[in-house]
């Protein structure tokens, strides 16, 4: 199990299983959203993610036709 949170700790989560992929993305959207040369990302099956605190604090936007980005408000 992997546990994590947003920076302010309003939203906390668990990943109950293995990551299918972990890698770095260098696309323009990832660089802009992270303010860095790349963003490290992990791919999991959606059923493995459990929001344990702060569901109401989550907001999102469609950063492209394929991706929805979530963040704490």
HTML snippet that shows the backbone in 3Dmol.js (N, CA, C, O; Angstrom):
<script src="https://3Dmol.org/build/3Dmol-min.js"></script>
<div id="view" style="width:600px;height:400px;position:relative"></div>
<script>
const pdb = `
ATOM      1  N   UNK A   1       0.839  -1.171   0.000  1.00  0.00           N
ATOM      2  CA  UNK A   1       0.000   0.000   0.000  1.00  0.00           C
ATOM      3  C   UNK A   1       0.893   1.245   0.000  1.00  0.00           C
ATOM      4  O   UNK A   1       1.936   1.283   0.652  1.00  0.00           O
ATOM      5  N   UNK A   2       0.458   2.254  -0.743  1.00  0.00           N
ATOM      6  CA  UNK A   2       1.147   3.528  -0.813  1.00  0.00           C
ATOM      7  C   UNK A   2       0.191   4.588  -0.294  1.00  0.00           C
ATOM      8  O   UNK A   2      -0.960   4.631  -0.727  1.00  0.00           O
ATOM      9  N   UNK A   3       0.630   5.445   0.622  1.00  0.00           N
ATOM     10  CA  UNK A   3      -0.198   6.530   1.150  1.00  0.00           C
ATOM     11  C   UNK A   3       0.405   7.858   0.747  1.00  0.00           C
ATOM     12  O   UNK A   3       1.626   7.989   0.661  1.00  0.00           O
ATOM     13  N   UNK A   4      -0.453   8.855   0.496  1.00  0.00           N
ATOM     14  CA  UNK A   4       0.034  10.169   0.125  1.00  0.00           C
ATOM     15  C   UNK A   4      -0.991  11.244   0.414  1.00  0.00           C
ATOM     16  O   UNK A   4      -2.092  10.965   0.889  1.00  0.00           O
ATOM     17  N   UNK A   5      -0.614  12.476   0.121  1.00  0.00           N
ATOM     18  CA  UNK A   5      -1.509  13.612   0.321  1.00  0.00           C
ATOM     19  C   UNK A   5      -1.079  14.750  -0.592  1.00  0.00           C
ATOM     20  O   UNK A   5      -0.006  14.718  -1.196  1.00  0.00           O
ATOM     21  N   UNK A   6      -1.944  15.756  -0.677  1.00  0.00           N
ATOM     22  CA  UNK A   6      -1.558  16.994  -1.342  1.00  0.00           C
ATOM     23  C   UNK A   6      -0.616  17.749  -0.398  1.00  0.00           C
ATOM     24  O   UNK A   6      -0.425  17.336   0.746  1.00  0.00           O
ATOM     25  N   UNK A   7      -0.036  18.836  -0.864  1.00  0.00           N
ATOM     26  CA  UNK A   7       0.936  19.564  -0.058  1.00  0.00           C
ATOM     27  C   UNK A   7       0.340  20.097   1.243  1.00  0.00           C
ATOM     28  O   UNK A   7       0.997  20.050   2.284  1.00  0.00           O
ATOM     29  N   UNK A   8      -0.897  20.604   1.199  1.00  0.00           N
ATOM     30  CA  UNK A   8      -1.509  21.158   2.421  1.00  0.00           C
ATOM     31  C   UNK A   8      -2.157  20.073   3.284  1.00  0.00           C
ATOM     32  O   UNK A   8      -2.655  20.362   4.372  1.00  0.00           O
ATOM     33  N   UNK A   9      -2.153  18.836   2.805  1.00  0.00           N
ATOM     34  CA  UNK A   9      -2.694  17.659   3.496  1.00  0.00           C
ATOM     35  C   UNK A   9      -4.209  17.651   3.639  1.00  0.00           C
ATOM     36  O   UNK A   9      -4.749  16.866   4.418  1.00  0.00           O
ATOM     37  N   UNK A  10      -4.910  18.519   2.896  1.00  0.00           N
ATOM     38  CA  UNK A  10      -6.380  18.494   2.907  1.00  0.00           C
ATOM     39  C   UNK A  10      -6.908  17.204   2.299  1.00  0.00           C
ATOM     40  O   UNK A  10      -7.880  16.624   2.783  1.00  0.00           O
ATOM     41  N   UNK A  11      -6.252  16.765   1.232  1.00  0.00           N
ATOM     42  CA  UNK A  11      -6.657  15.542   0.538  1.00  0.00           C
ATOM     43  C   UNK A  11      -5.621  14.462   0.835  1.00  0.00           C
ATOM     44  O   UNK A  11      -4.423  14.666   0.641  1.00  0.00           O
ATOM     45  N   UNK A  12      -6.096  13.313   1.306  1.00  0.00           N
ATOM     46  CA  UNK A  12      -5.211  12.183   1.569  1.00  0.00           C
ATOM     47  C   UNK A  12      -5.756  10.970   0.821  1.00  0.00           C
ATOM     48  O   UNK A  12      -6.963  10.840   0.613  1.00  0.00           O
ATOM     49  N   UNK A  13      -4.855  10.095   0.425  1.00  0.00           N
ATOM     50  CA  UNK A  13      -5.257   8.957  -0.404  1.00  0.00           C
ATOM     51  C   UNK A  13      -4.383   7.749  -0.129  1.00  0.00           C
ATOM     52  O   UNK A  13      -3.328   7.841   0.498  1.00  0.00           O
ATOM     53  N   UNK A  14      -4.860   6.605  -0.622  1.00  0.00           N
ATOM     54  CA  UNK A  14      -4.115   5.349  -0.588  1.00  0.00           C
ATOM     55  C   UNK A  14      -4.192   4.709  -1.963  1.00  0.00           C
ATOM     56  O   UNK A  14      -5.210   4.809  -2.648  1.00  0.00           O
ATOM     57  N   UNK A  15      -3.129   4.062  -2.355  1.00  0.00           N
ATOM     58  CA  UNK A  15      -3.105   3.223  -3.558  1.00  0.00           C
ATOM     59  C   UNK A  15      -2.903   1.799  -3.066  1.00  0.00           C
ATOM     60  O   UNK A  15      -1.854   1.464  -2.515  1.00  0.00           O
ATOM     61  N   UNK A  16      -3.905   0.975  -3.267  1.00  0.00           N
ATOM     62  CA  UNK A  16      -3.888  -0.405  -2.750  1.00  0.00           C
ATOM     63  C   UNK A  16      -3.551  -1.396  -3.854  1.00  0.00           C
ATOM     64  O   UNK A  16      -4.401  -2.185  -4.266  1.00  0.00           O
ATOM     65  N   UNK A  17      -2.326  -1.357  -4.326  1.00  0.00           N
ATOM     66  CA  UNK A  17      -1.903  -2.268  -5.385  1.00  0.00           C
ATOM     67  C   UNK A  17      -0.659  -1.748  -6.072  1.00  0.00           C
ATOM     68  O   UNK A  17      -0.054  -0.766  -5.642  1.00  0.00           O
ATOM     69  N   UNK A  18      -0.294  -2.415  -7.133  1.00  0.00           N
ATOM     70  CA  UNK A  18       0.926  -2.104  -7.876  1.00  0.00           C
ATOM     71  C   UNK A  18       0.681  -1.041  -8.941  1.00  0.00           C
ATOM     72  O   UNK A  18      -0.389  -0.984  -9.549  1.00  0.00           O
ATOM     73  N   UNK A  19       1.681  -0.208  -9.154  1.00  0.00           N
ATOM     74  CA  UNK A  19       1.644   0.726 -10.272  1.00  0.00           C
ATOM     75  C   UNK A  19       1.907  -0.051 -11.559  1.00  0.00           C
ATOM     76  O   UNK A  19       2.777  -0.920 -11.603  1.00  0.00           O
ATOM     77  N   UNK A  20       1.147   0.269 -12.604  1.00  0.00           N
ATOM     78  CA  UNK A  20       1.363  -0.381 -13.902  1.00  0.00           C
ATOM     79  C   UNK A  20       2.525   0.260 -14.648  1.00  0.00           C
ATOM     80  O   UNK A  20       3.188  -0.385 -15.460  1.00  0.00           O
ATOM     81  N   UNK A  21       2.762   1.535 -14.362  1.00  0.00           N
ATOM     82  CA  UNK A  21       3.821   2.275 -15.043  1.00  0.00           C
ATOM     83  C   UNK A  21       4.213   3.456 -14.169  1.00  0.00           C
ATOM     84  O   UNK A  21       3.350   4.077 -13.549  1.00  0.00           O
ATOM     85  N   UNK A  22       5.491   3.774 -14.110  1.00  0.00           N
ATOM     86  CA  UNK A  22       5.990   5.002 -13.496  1.00  0.00           C
ATOM     87  C   UNK A  22       7.015   5.577 -14.459  1.00  0.00           C
ATOM     88  O   UNK A  22       7.916   4.871 -14.914  1.00  0.00           O
ATOM     89  N   UNK A  23       6.875   6.856 -14.767  1.00  0.00           N
ATOM     90  CA  UNK A  23       7.808   7.466 -15.706  1.00  0.00           C
ATOM     91  C   UNK A  23       7.742   8.978 -15.653  1.00  0.00           C
ATOM     92  O   UNK A  23       6.958   9.555 -14.900  1.00  0.00           O
ATOM     93  N   UNK A  24       8.571   9.607 -16.456  1.00  0.00           N
ATOM     94  CA  UNK A  24       8.638  11.062 -16.535  1.00  0.00           C
ATOM     95  C   UNK A  24       8.074  11.536 -17.861  1.00  0.00           C
ATOM     96  O   UNK A  24       8.378  10.977 -18.915  1.00  0.00           O
ATOM     97  N   UNK A  25       7.247  12.575 -17.800  1.00  0.00           N
ATOM     98  CA  UNK A  25       6.683  13.161 -19.018  1.00  0.00           C
ATOM     99  C   UNK A  25       7.298  14.545 -19.220  1.00  0.00           C
ATOM    100  O   UNK A  25       7.417  15.328 -18.278  1.00  0.00           O
ATOM    101  N   UNK A  26       7.682  14.831 -20.449  1.00  0.00           N
ATOM    102  CA  UNK A  26       8.327  16.095 -20.786  1.00  0.00           C
ATOM    103  C   UNK A  26       7.441  16.968 -21.674  1.00  0.00           C
ATOM    104  O   UNK A  26       7.932  17.947 -22.237  1.00  0.00           O
ATOM    105  N   UNK A  27       6.151  16.647 -21.818  1.00  0.00           N
ATOM    106  CA  UNK A  27       5.281  17.423 -22.705  1.00  0.00           C
ATOM    107  C   UNK A  27       5.066  18.837 -22.138  1.00  0.00           C
ATOM    108  O   UNK A  27       5.306  19.079 -20.955  1.00  0.00           O
ATOM    109  N   UNK A  28       4.625  19.741 -22.968  1.00  0.00           N
ATOM    110  CA  UNK A  28       4.434  21.135 -22.582  1.00  0.00           C
ATOM    111  C   UNK A  28       3.457  21.276 -21.416  1.00  0.00           C
ATOM    112  O   UNK A  28       3.699  22.059 -20.496  1.00  0.00           O
ATOM    113  N   UNK A  29       2.361  20.529 -21.448  1.00  0.00           N
ATOM    114  CA  UNK A  29       1.355  20.636 -20.390  1.00  0.00           C
ATOM    115  C   UNK A  29       1.933  20.187 -19.046  1.00  0.00           C
ATOM    116  O   UNK A  29       1.718  20.858 -18.036  1.00  0.00           O
ATOM    117  N   UNK A  30       2.647  19.090 -19.014  1.00  0.00           N
ATOM    118  CA  UNK A  30       3.259  18.615 -17.766  1.00  0.00           C
ATOM    119  C   UNK A  30       4.307  19.592 -17.262  1.00  0.00           C
ATOM    120  O   UNK A  30       4.377  19.854 -16.062  1.00  0.00           O
ATOM    121  N   UNK A  31       5.118  20.131 -18.153  1.00  0.00           N
ATOM    122  CA  UNK A  31       6.135  21.099 -17.727  1.00  0.00           C
ATOM    123  C   UNK A  31       5.487  22.349 -17.148  1.00  0.00           C
ATOM    124  O   UNK A  31       5.949  22.873 -16.134  1.00  0.00           O
ATOM    125  N   UNK A  32       4.421  22.833 -17.783  1.00  0.00           N
ATOM    126  CA  UNK A  32       3.740  24.023 -17.275  1.00  0.00           C
ATOM    127  C   UNK A  32       3.046  23.764 -15.939  1.00  0.00           C
ATOM    128  O   UNK A  32       3.109  24.595 -15.033  1.00  0.00           O
ATOM    129  N   UNK A  33       2.394  22.627 -15.819  1.00  0.00           N
ATOM    130  CA  UNK A  33       1.625  22.362 -14.600  1.00  0.00           C
ATOM    131  C   UNK A  33       2.510  22.102 -13.386  1.00  0.00           C
ATOM    132  O   UNK A  33       2.064  22.270 -12.251  1.00  0.00           O
ATOM    133  N   UNK A  34       3.759  21.693 -13.611  1.00  0.00           N
ATOM    134  CA  UNK A  34       4.669  21.399 -12.500  1.00  0.00           C
ATOM    135  C   UNK A  34       5.780  22.429 -12.341  1.00  0.00           C
ATOM    136  O   UNK A  34       6.488  22.422 -11.333  1.00  0.00           O
ATOM    137  N   UNK A  35       5.941  23.310 -13.314  1.00  0.00           N
ATOM    138  CA  UNK A  35       6.994  24.310 -13.224  1.00  0.00           C
ATOM    139  C   UNK A  35       8.385  23.701 -13.246  1.00  0.00           C
ATOM    140  O   UNK A  35       9.314  24.238 -12.642  1.00  0.00           O
ATOM    141  N   UNK A  36       8.528  22.600 -13.930  1.00  0.00           N
ATOM    142  CA  UNK A  36       9.807  21.896 -13.986  1.00  0.00           C
ATOM    143  C   UNK A  36      10.009  21.326 -15.389  1.00  0.00           C
ATOM    144  O   UNK A  36       9.127  21.442 -16.241  1.00  0.00           O
ATOM    145  N   UNK A  37      11.153  20.720 -15.627  1.00  0.00           N
ATOM    146  CA  UNK A  37      11.462  20.160 -16.941  1.00  0.00           C
ATOM    147  C   UNK A  37      10.677  18.898 -17.257  1.00  0.00           C
ATOM    148  O   UNK A  37      10.576  18.503 -18.419  1.00  0.00           O
ATOM    149  N   UNK A  38      10.120  18.261 -16.231  1.00  0.00           N
ATOM    150  CA  UNK A  38       9.339  17.045 -16.428  1.00  0.00           C
ATOM    151  C   UNK A  38       8.455  16.823 -15.206  1.00  0.00           C
ATOM    152  O   UNK A  38       8.655  17.444 -14.162  1.00  0.00           O
ATOM    153  N   UNK A  39       7.488  15.940 -15.346  1.00  0.00           N
ATOM    154  CA  UNK A  39       6.621  15.537 -14.236  1.00  0.00           C
ATOM    155  C   UNK A  39       6.680  14.020 -14.119  1.00  0.00           C
ATOM    156  O   UNK A  39       6.508  13.304 -15.105  1.00  0.00           O
ATOM    157  N   UNK A  40       6.923  13.541 -12.915  1.00  0.00           N
ATOM    158  CA  UNK A  40       6.921  12.103 -12.681  1.00  0.00           C
ATOM    159  C   UNK A  40       5.492  11.667 -12.419  1.00  0.00           C
ATOM    160  O   UNK A  40       4.789  12.268 -11.607  1.00  0.00           O
ATOM    161  N   UNK A  41       5.065  10.624 -13.109  1.00  0.00           N
ATOM    162  CA  UNK A  41       3.681  10.166 -13.019  1.00  0.00           C
ATOM    163  C   UNK A  41       3.642   8.654 -12.864  1.00  0.00           C
ATOM    164  O   UNK A  41       4.535   7.936 -13.312  1.00  0.00           O
ATOM    165  N   UNK A  42       2.578   8.194 -12.215  1.00  0.00           N
ATOM    166  CA  UNK A  42       2.355   6.766 -12.068  1.00  0.00           C
ATOM    167  C   UNK A  42       0.987   6.406 -12.601  1.00  0.00           C
ATOM    168  O   UNK A  42       0.041   7.180 -12.456  1.00  0.00           O
ATOM    169  N   UNK A  43       0.871   5.255 -13.208  1.00  0.00           N
ATOM    170  CA  UNK A  43      -0.384   4.766 -13.773  1.00  0.00           C
ATOM    171  C   UNK A  43      -0.860   3.585 -12.940  1.00  0.00           C
ATOM    172  O   UNK A  43      -0.126   2.619 -12.732  1.00  0.00           O
ATOM    173  N   UNK A  44      -2.113   3.677 -12.463  1.00  0.00           N
ATOM    174  CA  UNK A  44      -2.715   2.592 -11.682  1.00  0.00           C
ATOM    175  C   UNK A  44      -4.097   2.292 -12.239  1.00  0.00           C
ATOM    176  O   UNK A  44      -4.655   3.091 -12.990  1.00  0.00           O
ATOM    177  N   UNK A  45      -4.639   1.159 -11.876  1.00  0.00           N
ATOM    178  CA  UNK A  45      -6.039   0.868 -12.180  1.00  0.00           C
ATOM    179  C   UNK A  45      -6.891   1.753 -11.268  1.00  0.00           C
ATOM    180  O   UNK A  45      -6.603   1.832 -10.074  1.00  0.00           O
ATOM    181  N   UNK A  46      -7.931   2.425 -11.783  1.00  0.00           N
ATOM    182  CA  UNK A  46      -8.723   3.355 -10.982  1.00  0.00           C
ATOM    183  C   UNK A  46      -9.280   2.761  -9.688  1.00  0.00           C
ATOM    184  O   UNK A  46      -9.407   3.477  -8.695  1.00  0.00           O
ATOM    185  N   UNK A  47      -9.609   1.496  -9.678  1.00  0.00           N
ATOM    186  CA  UNK A  47     -10.160   0.869  -8.490  1.00  0.00           C
ATOM    187  C   UNK A  47      -9.184   0.753  -7.336  1.00  0.00           C
ATOM    188  O   UNK A  47      -9.585   0.439  -6.215  1.00  0.00           O
ATOM    189  N   UNK A  48      -7.900   1.003  -7.597  1.00  0.00           N
ATOM    190  CA  UNK A  48      -6.884   0.900  -6.553  1.00  0.00           C
ATOM    191  C   UNK A  48      -6.723   2.184  -5.748  1.00  0.00           C
ATOM    192  O   UNK A  48      -6.080   2.179  -4.698  1.00  0.00           O
ATOM    193  N   UNK A  49      -7.300   3.286  -6.230  1.00  0.00           N
ATOM    194  CA  UNK A  49      -7.177   4.573  -5.556  1.00  0.00           C
ATOM    195  C   UNK A  49      -8.350   4.786  -4.609  1.00  0.00           C
ATOM    196  O   UNK A  49      -9.511   4.666  -5.001  1.00  0.00           O
ATOM    197  N   UNK A  50      -8.031   5.105  -3.348  1.00  0.00           N
ATOM    198  CA  UNK A  50      -9.054   5.403  -2.344  1.00  0.00           C
ATOM    199  C   UNK A  50      -8.729   6.770  -1.753  1.00  0.00           C
ATOM    200  O   UNK A  50      -7.644   6.970  -1.208  1.00  0.00           O
ATOM    201  N   UNK A  51      -9.673   7.719  -1.860  1.00  0.00           N
ATOM    202  CA  UNK A  51      -9.524   9.015  -1.207  1.00  0.00           C
ATOM    203  C   UNK A  51      -9.963   8.816   0.233  1.00  0.00           C
ATOM    204  O   UNK A  51     -11.136   8.536   0.481  1.00  0.00           O
ATOM    205  N   UNK A  52      -9.051   8.952   1.190  1.00  0.00           N
ATOM    206  CA  UNK A  52      -9.359   8.679   2.594  1.00  0.00           C
ATOM    207  C   UNK A  52      -9.754   9.932   3.358  1.00  0.00           C
ATOM    208  O   UNK A  52     -10.312   9.847   4.452  1.00  0.00           O
ATOM    209  N   UNK A  53      -9.464  11.100   2.782  1.00  0.00           N
ATOM    210  CA  UNK A  53      -9.828  12.361   3.430  1.00  0.00           C
ATOM    211  C   UNK A  53      -9.861  13.460   2.382  1.00  0.00           C
ATOM    212  O   UNK A  53      -9.011  13.492   1.492  1.00  0.00           O
ATOM    213  N   UNK A  54     -10.838  14.368   2.475  1.00  0.00           N
ATOM    214  CA  UNK A  54     -10.835  15.573   1.667  1.00  0.00           C
ATOM    215  C   UNK A  54     -11.453  15.471   0.295  1.00  0.00           C
ATOM    216  O   UNK A  54     -11.154  16.298  -0.566  1.00  0.00           O
ATOM    217  N   UNK A  55     -12.300  14.495   0.054  1.00  0.00           N
ATOM    218  CA  UNK A  55     -12.966  14.368  -1.252  1.00  0.00           C
ATOM    219  C   UNK A  55     -13.607  15.694  -1.674  1.00  0.00           C
ATOM    220  O   UNK A  55     -13.570  16.066  -2.847  1.00  0.00           O
ATOM    221  N   UNK A  56     -14.192  16.401  -0.704  1.00  0.00           N
ATOM    222  CA  UNK A  56     -14.883  17.660  -0.995  1.00  0.00           C
ATOM    223  C   UNK A  56     -13.916  18.779  -1.385  1.00  0.00           C
ATOM    224  O   UNK A  56     -14.343  19.781  -1.959  1.00  0.00           O
ATOM    225  N   UNK A  57     -12.640  18.631  -1.091  1.00  0.00           N
ATOM    226  CA  UNK A  57     -11.643  19.650  -1.412  1.00  0.00           C
ATOM    227  C   UNK A  57     -11.052  19.466  -2.810  1.00  0.00           C
ATOM    228  O   UNK A  57     -10.282  20.311  -3.267  1.00  0.00           O
ATOM    229  N   UNK A  58     -11.400  18.372  -3.497  1.00  0.00           N
ATOM    230  CA  UNK A  58     -10.854  18.116  -4.833  1.00  0.00           C
ATOM    231  C   UNK A  58     -11.547  18.971  -5.892  1.00  0.00           C
ATOM    232  O   UNK A  58     -12.762  19.163  -5.863  1.00  0.00           O
ATOM    233  N   UNK A  59     -10.758  19.466  -6.807  1.00  0.00           N
ATOM    234  CA  UNK A  59     -11.248  20.165  -7.991  1.00  0.00           C
ATOM    235  C   UNK A  59     -10.492  19.574  -9.174  1.00  0.00           C
ATOM    236  O   UNK A  59      -9.464  18.920  -8.995  1.00  0.00           O
ATOM    237  N   UNK A  60     -11.002  19.805 -10.389  1.00  0.00           N
ATOM    238  CA  UNK A  60     -10.319  19.254 -11.557  1.00  0.00           C
ATOM    239  C   UNK A  60     -10.571  20.118 -12.782  1.00  0.00           C
ATOM    240  O   UNK A  60     -11.465  20.964 -12.801  1.00  0.00           O
ATOM    241  N   UNK A  61      -9.761  19.881 -13.799  1.00  0.00           N
ATOM    242  CA  UNK A  61      -9.975  20.490 -15.106  1.00  0.00           C
ATOM    243  C   UNK A  61      -9.422  19.559 -16.170  1.00  0.00           C
ATOM    244  O   UNK A  61      -8.524  18.758 -15.908  1.00  0.00           O
ATOM    245  N   UNK A  62      -9.963  19.672 -17.359  1.00  0.00           N
ATOM    246  CA  UNK A  62      -9.494  18.859 -18.481  1.00  0.00           C
ATOM    247  C   UNK A  62      -8.299  19.578 -19.103  1.00  0.00           C
ATOM    248  O   UNK A  62      -8.463  20.615 -19.745  1.00  0.00           O
ATOM    249  N   UNK A  63      -7.105  19.032 -18.914  1.00  0.00           N
ATOM    250  CA  UNK A  63      -5.896  19.665 -19.443  1.00  0.00           C
ATOM    251  C   UNK A  63      -5.673  19.328 -20.911  1.00  0.00           C
ATOM    252  O   UNK A  63      -4.885  19.985 -21.590  1.00  0.00           O
ATOM    253  N   UNK A  64      -6.362  18.313 -21.396  1.00  0.00           N
ATOM    254  CA  UNK A  64      -6.311  17.936 -22.806  1.00  0.00           C
ATOM    255  C   UNK A  64      -7.516  17.048 -23.086  1.00  0.00           C
ATOM    256  O   UNK A  64      -8.332  16.796 -22.199  1.00  0.00           O
ATOM    257  N   UNK A  65      -7.619  16.586 -24.299  1.00  0.00           N
ATOM    258  CA  UNK A  65      -8.738  15.705 -24.650  1.00  0.00           C
ATOM    259  C   UNK A  65      -8.663  14.366 -23.927  1.00  0.00           C
ATOM    260  O   UNK A  65      -9.661  13.651 -23.848  1.00  0.00           O
ATOM    261  N   UNK A  66      -7.489  14.018 -23.398  1.00  0.00           N
ATOM    262  CA  UNK A  66      -7.284  12.696 -22.807  1.00  0.00           C
ATOM    263  C   UNK A  66      -7.087  12.694 -21.293  1.00  0.00           C
ATOM    264  O   UNK A  66      -7.163  11.638 -20.666  1.00  0.00           O
ATOM    265  N   UNK A  67      -6.833  13.867 -20.695  1.00  0.00           N
ATOM    266  CA  UNK A  67      -6.463  13.880 -19.284  1.00  0.00           C
ATOM    267  C   UNK A  67      -7.286  14.858 -18.465  1.00  0.00           C
ATOM    268  O   UNK A  67      -7.577  15.973 -18.897  1.00  0.00           O
ATOM    269  N   UNK A  68      -7.650  14.417 -17.287  1.00  0.00           N
ATOM    270  CA  UNK A  68      -8.309  15.230 -16.284  1.00  0.00           C
ATOM    271  C   UNK A  68      -7.307  15.392 -15.146  1.00  0.00           C
ATOM    272  O   UNK A  68      -6.812  14.395 -14.620  1.00  0.00           O
ATOM    273  N   UNK A  69      -7.000  16.620 -14.759  1.00  0.00           N
ATOM    274  CA  UNK A  69      -6.049  16.863 -13.679  1.00  0.00           C
ATOM    275  C   UNK A  69      -6.809  17.256 -12.420  1.00  0.00           C
ATOM    276  O   UNK A  69      -7.710  18.093 -12.466  1.00  0.00           O
ATOM    277  N   UNK A  70      -6.444  16.652 -11.306  1.00  0.00           N
ATOM    278  CA  UNK A  70      -7.090  16.913 -10.030  1.00  0.00           C
ATOM    279  C   UNK A  70      -6.133  17.628  -9.103  1.00  0.00           C
ATOM    280  O   UNK A  70      -4.924  17.398  -9.141  1.00  0.00           O
ATOM    281  N   UNK A  71      -6.681  18.500  -8.267  1.00  0.00           N
ATOM    282  CA  UNK A  71      -5.878  19.232  -7.308  1.00  0.00           C
ATOM    283  C   UNK A  71      -6.769  19.637  -6.141  1.00  0.00           C
ATOM    284  O   UNK A  71      -7.995  19.625  -6.250  1.00  0.00           O
ATOM    285  N   UNK A  72      -6.138  19.997  -5.019  1.00  0.00           N
ATOM    286  CA  UNK A  72      -6.926  20.465  -3.878  1.00  0.00           C
ATOM    287  C   UNK A  72      -7.224  21.950  -4.074  1.00  0.00           C
ATOM    288  O   UNK A  72      -6.443  22.687  -4.676  1.00  0.00           O
ATOM    289  N   UNK A  73      -8.355  22.357  -3.559  1.00  0.00           N
ATOM    290  CA  UNK A  73      -8.749  23.760  -3.699  1.00  0.00           C
ATOM    291  C   UNK A  73      -8.030  24.622  -2.696  1.00  0.00           C
ATOM    292  O   UNK A  73      -8.236  25.835  -2.664  1.00  0.00           O
TER     293      UNK A  73
END
`;
const viewer = $3Dmol.createViewer("view");
viewer.addModel(pdb, "pdb");
viewer.setStyle({}, {cartoon: {color: "spectrum"}});
viewer.zoomTo();
viewer.render();
</script>
